C-alpha cells in the first residue's frame, strides 16, 4: 500500500520567514510560490528537495486548523508526513479494515498537489499525523 515519501508538512506562523530559514541556513533553492487553500484553511508553499518536498503550512483565516498546532508550538514544527498511494479509496478501506481512524468524513478531498488525500489519526500511527495522497500523474523530484 505505502509508496514513497512525498513531503513533510511543517506548520509555521510565517511562510516567508520559513522559506528564508531553509534558504539561508540550509541552502534550499527550490521554493515555490505560496498559494491559498481556503477549503483547508491554510496557505501553502512547497520547497523542492532532491528526493522529496517540505510543505510549509501557515494558517489562513481565524478558522484554520493550524491555529491549534501553533498554540501548542508557537514557532511551528513538523505537522505531518505524506506518503503516496496508488489508490486512495483502496488505501482508506484497507486502513479502516485494520482498525485505523481516518480523520474528517473519511471521504478523500483534494490536497495541495491537486490529488485526492486523506489523513490517518496519529493515535493509530505511532503519534504521527499521516497524510496519504493518490500518486500524482507527474512525479515530483
C-alpha positions, 0 to 999 in steps of 0.5 A: 500500500505505502509508496514513497515519501512525498513531503513533510508538512511543517506548520509555521506562523510565517511562510516567508520567514520559513522559506528564508530559514531553509534558504539561508541556513540550509541552502534550499533553492527550490521554493515555490510560490505560496498559494491559498487553500481556503477549503483547508484553511491554510496557505501553502508553499512547497520547497523542492528537495532532491528526493522529496518536498517540505510543505510549509503550512501557515494558517489562513483565516481565524478558522484554520486548523493550524491555529491549534498546532501553533498554540501548542508550538508557537514557532511551528514544527513538523505537522505531518508526513505524506506518503503516496498511494496508488489508490486512495479509496483502496488505501482508506478501506484497507486502513479502516479494515485494520482498525485505523481512524481516518480523520474528517468524513473519511471521504478523500478531498483534494490536497495541495498537489491537486490529488485526492488525500486523506489523513490517518489519526496519529493515535493509530500511527505511532503519534504521527499525523499521516497524510496519504495522497493518490500518486500524482500523474507527474512525479515530483523530484 
